[in-house]
Amino acid sequence: MLKEFKTFIMTGNVIELSVAVILAGAVGAVISGFTNNIMMPSVGHFSGGMDFSSFKIVLSPAVTDPAGIMVTAENAILYGQWINTLINLIIVGFLLFLIIKSYQSLQRKKETAPAPKPGPTEVDLLKEIRDALKK
């Protein structure tokens, strides 16, 4: 059973999938950083200093006791962070589109190689056999 598992793990598809998952996590972190640290401040600057990540609808405010200690945390819908997530999704989708498009263009270049000459057809071979038998 251990040998079968080792064979399964060492196949190319499993290794390629694991590499893809690790790279996807790293790319996701880079894109989140790009969105949060570059895109959103730029959008905020051109939209009058708005910070989307702080947009929220407070359903129930935080409750504190007289000593200032929080008894109940604020309950809010954080739609500004959701906007940031949508922008992340658009950027990831666009990057994947570019990667797949470039991969497909490389594949098309490989396929444009001239096709080898077709060999004799089945009918031609049967005619040759018939002629050889007549002789």
N, C-alpha and C positions, 0 to 999 in steps of 0.2 A: 504494500500500500504506500509506503514511503517512497519507493522507487517510482511508482505511478505519479505521485504528487510532484516529485522532482522533475519528471518528464513533462508534466503539464505546465509547471512553473517556467521551465526553461524554453518553452516554445516561444517563437518570435512574437505572436500576438499578445501574450500576457505581458511580456517585457515591454513591448511598444505601448500597450495600454497604461502600464504603470508609469512609464516615462511621460506619457501625455497627461496623465492626471497631475503629476508633480509639476510639470511645466504650466499646466492650466492654473494651478494654485499660485505659482509665482507670477504669471502674467496677470492674474486677477488682482494680486497685491499691487503690482506696478500700475495697473489701470486705475485702481482705487486711489492710489497716491496721486496719480496724474489728475484725476477728476477733482479730488478734494483739495489738492495743493496748487494746481495750476488753472484748471478750467473754471471751477466755481468762484475763486477770487476774481478772475477776469470777468466772468459774467456778472458778479456782484458789483464790480467797479463800473461796468458800462450800464448797469441798471440802477445806479444811484446808491451804491453801497449796501445793497441787500445781501444777506447771508441766508441762502436757502436752507442750510442744515439746521438753522434755529427756528424755522417755521413750524408751528404746531397749533393744534386746537386742544385746549385744556378742558378735559371732561370733569375732573375734580381736582382742585388745587391741593398742594401739600398742606398737611395739618401739623402745626408745631405746638408744643406745650409752652407755658409761660417762661420756662427756662431757655427756650429757643431750640430745644431738641426736637427733631422731626419724629412725629408719631406715625404719620401715614405719608407715603411718598405721593408725588403728583402723578395723576393718571392723565395721559395726553396722547393724542394721535400725532405722530411725528411725520407729517407729510413732506416736510422739507428734506428729511433724510431719504424719503422715498423718491423724491425728485432726483437727488444725487445718484441713487441706485439706478434709476431709469437712464440717466446720462451714462453711467458705467456700462449698462447693457448696450446702449447704442454704440459706444466706442468699441466694446468687445465684438459686437456683431460686425462693425465695419472692418476691424482688424482681421477677423476670421474670413470675411469676404475677400479682402486683399490677399490673404495667404492662399486661400483656395483658388482664387483666380490666377495667381502666379503659378501655382502647382499645376493647374489645368493647362496653362500655356506651355509649360515645360513638357507635359505629357503629349500635347499636340505636336510639338517639334520632333519628339521621338517617333511618333506615328507617321510622319510625313516621309520617312525613308522609303525608297522605291520598293515595291513589292516584288518578290522573286517571280521569274517567269513561271507560268503554270505548266505543269507537266502534262503528259498525254491524258486525255479523258478515258473514261471507262470504255466508251465506244471505240476509241482509237486502239486501245489495247486488245479488245475483242477482235477487231479487224485484223490486227497483226497476227493474232493466234490463228484465226481462220485462214489467212494467207499462208502461214507457216505449215498448217496441216494440209493444205492443198498441194504443196510442193512435195 
